[in-house]
């Protein structure tokens, strides 16, 4: 399940992607600490990307 969240097969839609990631993160049981950590890192990186793009800065 986690791997499917990392693959992007559609055009960039950060708001929708962040919503899906947050929902997946909330649904994971506490025992899935590694998956929760990975999703948390991915969520933070997407939030940074969204802030950069909204400020008119390059994505990279």
N, C-alpha and C positions, 0 to 999 in steps of 0.2 A: 504494500500500500504506500509506504513512504517513498519508494523510488518513483512511483507515478507522479507524485507531487513535484519532484525535482525536474521532470521532463517537461519541456514547453513545446506543445504541438500546435498552439494557436497564437495569433498575434498578441503582443504584449498588452495586457490589461491588468495593471498592478492592483487596482482596487479589488477586482474580482479575485485575483490570485491571493491577495492578502486575506480576504474573507475566507477563502477555502483553506488556507494554511492555518489560520486561527481556529477554525472549526475542527480541523483534524487534530490540532494540538490539544484542544479542550477535550476531545473524545478519547485520547490515549489514556490508558490506565497508568497509575503512578508507577507500576512495576516496569513500564517501558521507558526507563530513564534515558537511555541512549537515544531513542527515537524522539523523545520530547526535547532533549537538548539539541539534536540536529534540526528539528523543526523551529525551535526558538532562534537558532543562528540564522536559518533561512529567512524567517520572518523579519529579523532585524536588518538583514542585508537588503531585503526588498523594500523595507521602509526607508532605508538610506537612499536607495536608488530612486524611489518615488520623490523624496525631498530634493535630490539633485536635479531630477528632470523638471520638477515644478519650479525650481529656481532658475531654470534655463541653462544649467551646467551640463556638460557632456556626461554620458552614462558611465564612462570608464574612468 
